[in-house]
Amino acid sequence: MDEFALIRHYFGALTAARSDVVLGIGDDCALLRPTPGSELAVTADTLVAGRHFPVDTAPFDIGWKALAVNLSDLAAMAASPQWFLLALTLPAADSVWLAAFAAGLRTLADQFGVALIGGDTTRGPLSITITAFGSAPAGTALRRSGARPGDLVCVTGTLGDAALGLQLRGAVVVPTEADDDERFLQARLDRPSPRLQGGLALRGLASAAIDLSDGLAGDLGHILTASGVGADLNAALLPMSAAFARVHVPAQRLQLQAAGGDDYELCCCLPPAQLAAAQTRLDLPLTVIGEINAKPGLRWHDTRAGAPAPVLHGYRHFYENDG
């Protein structure tokens, strides 16, 4: 099977019936019909085997996650997803692997009505690059640069589940009633849920937002830099799932929740007057964890008496101590 037959066989069905797709897979370019009065949001992410997902990850989950991380970027900008491109590098054209990968990709694409409109395939070490496109009414997209002193720092959902799931991956575990917790944590790592409804709900309310891919400490730092502000966070307020609470080692909690990465929750900055409206609009919990202020830098506080201020950062590509 050559690359063109491979694309038609495994990915042809991912070109969803959308009125804004004039021409999808099969030509030199896709032809699209942009939404009048809207701005186009475009993002791209590459996932490399052994770096962004364990090499033993199921192909269905790889397909799911490859698209999910891009949709999460659109969520952070309060953009509605529309289309995506797929560039797939494969060591071999394994029909079983490809069928499962395409199924994972299609399951999430169908859930959010996003259409595959083109891409490329080539031979080499396994990596997946997706470019996703969305739109938002002109002037409404959330940015990193809008945070102001007095804003509340909030996060959706719970933090640390994926990092704990990765920590447990491959560990020798005696079967116990905690198996359900571990399955939940693994699912949070392998099949993250892009918070698209959350991003749309925050449109017009939040002053700034970002998705948490590399860890809260690092990603919130991007908002602070872009906005020219600082923040004080209360480590004790970081929300945790019931599974995380039962399984984690307490001494590792903050490292997992603030620097572990792969949460794909949203971190946003909200004027206090908008908090109640945001919590009402969202379909998942929104937790206040701190406050924006004028003093530059990110400062962590702990409610334990005498606890030292932690030094945390998110995942950094090309930084020699980040693995």
N, C-alpha and C positions, 0 to 999 in steps of 0.2 A: 504494500500500500504506500503510494507516494504521499507527500505532505498535503496535496490538494484533496485527495480522496480521504485522508485522515481528518482534515478539517470538516469536510462535508458530512462524513459518517458520524463523528462524535460531537461536533459542535454546531452543525447546521440548525438543529432544532432550538438553539438558544437565541435565535433572532426572533424575539417576541413580536407579536402583531401590535405595533405602535404606530399611531398616525404620524408621528414625527420622524419615523424612519422611512425615507423615500427609497433608499437602496441599501441593503445590508451586506452580509457576507457574499463573496463571489466575484467582486470586481476590484479594480485597483484602489479605489477609495469608497468609503460609505458616503451616502448623500443624506443629510439630515435637515430637518425643518425646525430651526430654533423657535422657542416660545417668544412671541412678541412681548416687548416690554420687560424682558428678563435679562439677567446677566448669567453668563455661562460659568459654572464652577468645574474645574478640571483638576484631577489628582492622579498620581501614579505611585505604585508601590511594587517592589520586587521582593519575592520570597525565595530564599536559597535553602536547599536541603541541608540540615545540620547546623544552620545559623538561625533561621527564622522558624523552623519546625523540626522536631526530632526526626531522624531518618526513618524511624519505624512508624511514623504517623500514617494512618489509613488514607488512601488516595481520595476517598469521599470527603474526608475532613480537610485535606489539603485544598481541594477545589472550593469547598465552602469558605475556608479562612482566607484564601487568596482574594476572593471577592469581598468578603466581610470587612477586611482592613481598609479597603478603598471606600466602601460605603460609609464606614465610620468617619472618614475624612469629610465626606459630603455632609454627614450629620452635624459635624462640628461647625460647619459653615451655614447651617440651616438651609441647605439646598436639597431639592427633591431629585432623586436619582432618575436617570433616563437611559444612558447607554454605557457600554464599556468595550474596550479593546483587550485582547489577550495575546501576549507573546509568550510562547511556551517552548522551553528548551528541555529536551528529553534525551536520556542516554540510549533509549531504544523505544520502538513503537509497540509497547506491551498492551495488547488489546484488553486484557482484564483490568489493568491499572487505568488505562484511558477511559474505559466505560465507567468505572467508579468515580474517577476524578470529574468527568463531565457531569455525572449525576449529582455530585455535591455542589458543583458550580450552578447547575440548573435549578436545584432545589431552592437555593437562596435567591437566584435571579428571578425565579417565578414568584417568590414570596413578596418581592418589592417591585415587580413589574419592570425590571431593567433588561435591556436588550443587548446581546452581543452583536457588534456591528463590523468586526474585522479583527485583524491581528497578524500573527506570524508563528510559524513553528520551525524549529531547527534542532540539530543533534548536538548534544553536549551534556555537561553535568546538570542535574535537575534544578531548574529555577523557573519561576512563574512571575511574569510582570503583567500587571493589569493597569490600564488607564481608564478611569471612570469619569463620566460626565454627568453633571446635574445642572439645575438652574434655580435661581431665586429671583423674585421680583426686584427690579433695579433698586439698589440702595438698601436692601434688607439683609444681605448676607452678614452673618456674624464673623468678626475678625478677632485677631489676638490683641489688637492695639487699642481697644476701647476701655480697658479697665481703669477705674478712677478710685482715689482714696475714699474710703467709706463703703465701697462695694463689699458684699458678702462673697466669700469663696465657697462654692458648692460643688458637690459631685453627685452624679446619678448612681443608682445601684449600689453595689458593694465592691470593695477593693481587695486585691491580694489573692483571689481565687485561682487565677491562671498561673501566677508565680508559684503558688503552693502545689498546684497540679503538676507543674513542670518539675518541681523538687521531688515529688513522689514518683515521677515516671521512672519505671525500671527498678524501683525499690522493692526489696523482698518484704512482703507484707503477709502476716498470718491472717487468714480469712476471719473476719469478725463482723459484727453488726455495722461497723464503720464503712463497709464496702460501698454502700450507697453514697456516702459522703465523698469517697474517693472518685467514684464515677461522676458525681456532680462536678468536682474540681477539674477532672480531666476534660469534661465537656466544655467547661468555661475556657480552657486552654485551646481546645481543638475546634470548637464551633462558637466563636464569640458572636454576640448579638449586636449588630450595629444599631445605635440608638437614633434612628432616623426620626421617629415620632418625637423623641425628646428634643432633637435639634429644631424641628419645626415648631414645637411648643414654645421654645425659648426665643423664637424670632420676635423682635419688638420688645422683649423684656430684658434679656441679658445684654450687658455691655461688652462682653468678650467671652470667647469659648475656645476650647481645644479638646481633641479626643486623647485619651490616655493610652498611648501605645508603648511608650518607652518608660513609663513610671510617672507617678504624680509629681515627684520632686523635680524631675527634669522637664516635664511637659508644662507644668505651671510656670516654671522658670522662663519658658518662651513667651508666655503672656506678660510676665513682669518686665522682661526686656523690651518687648514690642511696645508696651504701654508706658514705660518709664516710671514704674511704681515698684513697691515692695509688698510683702504679705507676712502676716503672722498666722500660723496654723496651730491648732490644738490637736496633737497626735492622738489623744484619747477619743476624739470624735470621729475618726476614720471609720466608716461603716463596714461591718463584716457580715458575711453570710453565716447561717447556722452551721453549715458544713465546715467553713473556715474556723469558726470558733471552737468546734469540737476537735479538729485535727491538728491545728498549728501548734508549734512550740512557742510559748509566750515570748521568749527572748528574741525570737525572729520576727515577731509580728510587724513591727514598724518597717523593717527592711523589705518584707514581702509586700506590704500594703503601699508603701510610699516609693519604692524603687524597683519593684519586681517587674513591672511592665505587663503588656498583653491583656490589660483589663478591657480596653475599648469602651470604657465608660466615658461620659462627658464631664469635663471640669468647666464650670462657667463662673462668671462674676456678675452679680446681680445687685442693683440698688436695693436697699432694704425694703422700700415700698413695693417692689415687684415680687418679693419672695412668695407671698401667699398666692398670687395669681399663677406663678410658675409651678408651684407645688400642686395647684388644682388642675392645671393643664396637662401635666406630665402623667404618663401611664406607668410610672415606676417611682420609687422613692428618690427624693432630692434632699441631700443632707448638707447643712451648713458646717464647714470645718474650719473657717477662719475669716480673716478680713483683710482687704487691701488697704495699704496706707502709703504715705508719701516717701517713707524711708526705704531706699533701695535694698534689695536682697530678700531672701526667703528665710524666715526664722521659725523654728519648730519649738513648741512648748509642750511640756508634759505635766500632767496633773500630779504625778508622783513627787512627793517632797524630795528635793535634792537630786532629782534625775538629771543627768547631764544632757545638754542640748545635742541631739544627734546631727551628724554630718551625712547627708544623703544626696544622691544624684540618680538620675535615670540612666537607662542604657545609652551608651555613646558609641556609634560606629567609628572604627579606626582608632579608638582609644585603647592603648595596649593593655590596660588593666581590666578591661571589660570582657575579656574572653574572646 
